[in-house]
């Protein structure tokens, strides 16, 4: 998706709003692989990533009349993949916990290690903290950290100066560090 211009995304957005199946097909063909990699990064499961992409593209078609061509379709699609992937993970964990409880009624959640619970908790916190960021900062951060794009590539995609992209990413990292520090400080105060 690195070489796709925002103008092309705007064109696809307009096509989608007009129920143009060719625009939808072209968008699917051009973005599927990158979105699948992103889903794989979150889920670590090829089949699950493929399943959520089907859901994402179906939902995209269902909401096509509400798509704003002036807003980043690329960011919307990444956000949808992320949300669907996180929902999938929540459902998977809930199902696992229910099976564990059914198989071992006396065991329950207490058998999970503290590390696993801490990792899940941190993942939820990170997701929340990233969602709290302003939209452009979040988009720059996700493209940098999750898609591996350079500051110059992000600048071209978002129609920003590379320095502005750098500022967005620095502020995003500062925000995450500050949130982590608050949790550490809170944990130290808890007996």
N, C-alpha and C positions, 0 to 999 in steps of 0.2 A: 504494500500500500504506500510505500515511501514515495514512489514516483507519480502517484495520482495527485493531481492539483485540486485545490479547493474549488476551482471553477468547475472541474469535472463533477465533484460532489454536488455542487449547486445544481448542475444540469440534471444529475440523477434525482436530486430532491424534487425538482420541478416535474420531472417525468413521473416520479412516484405519485406526486400530488394529483397528476392527471391520469393515474392508473395505466401508465405506459408500461406494458410488460417487457418491452425491449430494454427500457432503462433498468427495470428490476433485474432482468437477467444479466445485463452488463455489470451492474453493481455487485450482484452475487458472484459472478465470475472473477471480478477484479479484487474483491475483498475477502473471499472465503478463506484462502490459505492463511492470511495474516491474522484474521479473527480466530481461526482454528488454533493457531500457535498461541495466541493470547489465552484462549480457553484452556488449552493444554497446560500452560504455565500455572494457571490457577488450580485446575482440577487434577493434573497429573494422571489423566485417564483419557485415552484416545476416543473410546466409544462415547463416554459422557460428553466430551467436548463436541463431538459430531452431533449428538442428540440436542445439546443446548443451542447449537448453531441452527438446527432446523427450527427450533422454537423461536429463536431471534428473528430469522428471516420471515417466518410466518407472522410473527407479531408486527414486524416492520411493514408487511403488506397490509395487515389489518389496520394499522394506524396511519397509513400513507396520506390520508386527507388532512391529518394534523401536523404533518412535517413542515417545519418552517425553513425554507431555502436559505434564509439569512443566518441560520444557526448551523453549527458544524454537524453535518450528517456523520462524519467520521467519528467525532466524539460521542454522538448519540449511540452509534453502533458499538463502540468499545464499552460504553456505559451499560448497554443492554447485555452484552456478553458477560461482563463482570457481575451484574446483578443476577442473571440467570445462573451463572456458575456458583455464586455464593448461595443462592437459594437451593441449588442442587446439593451442595455440600451440607447445608443445614438439614435437608431432608435425609441425606445419606447417614449423617451422624445420629439423627433422631431414630431412624430405622435400626441402626446398629445397636443403639442403647435399648430399644424396645426388644430386640432379639436377645440381647444379653440378659435383660431382666427376665424374659420368658424362659430362657434356658437355665438361668441360675437365679431364681427369685431372691435368694438370700445374699447374693453378691452385689448386684446393682452397680451404680456409678462409683462406689467407693474403691473398686478394684482398678480403676484407671489411675495411671501414675500422675503425680503432680505435674511432671513435665508436659504430658499430653494436654492436661487441662490448661496449663500456663500457655502452651503454644496456641491452643484454640482461642483462649482469651485474648492473647496478643493479636492474633489474626483478626478477630472481631474489632478490637480497638483500632488497628491500622485501617481497616476498611472504613470505620466510622470517621476517623481523623481525615482520611483522604476525601471522603464525601463532604466534610466540613469546609474544605478549601474552596475558594472562589473557582468558578467554572474554568476559566482560562489557565489558572495556576494548576488545577487538577489535570487538565488536558495535557499541558506541557510535561508535568511530572509523570503521568502514565505513559505518554509516548516515549519519554526518556528511559524510565526505569523498567517498564513492562514490555515495550516494543524495541528498545535498544536504539532508538534513533539519535543521531547527533543533534547538537544544538542548532546547527545550520539547517539540517533537514526539518527539524521542528519549526524553525523560523519560517522556512519556505511554506510548510503546510499550514501554519497558523497565520501567515502573513504578518509576521512580527520581525523585529530586529533580533539578531542572535543574542545581543546583550539583554534584551527584554526577556527572552527565553531563559537565559542564564539566571536572571533575577527571579523569575517565577520558580525555577527549580531550587535555587538557594532558599527562597522563602518557604517553599514546601518542606524542604529538609529541616529547616529551623523549626517549623511548626511541629513536625513529627518528633524531633528531638525534645522539644519543650513538653509535649504531651507525655513522652516516655519518662522524662525527668519527674513530672508531676506524679506519675504512677509509682516510680521508685521512691520518691519522697513520702508518699502516702503509705507505701508498704513498710518503710522504715519506722514510721510513727505507730504502726499497728503492732501491738505486743504479740 
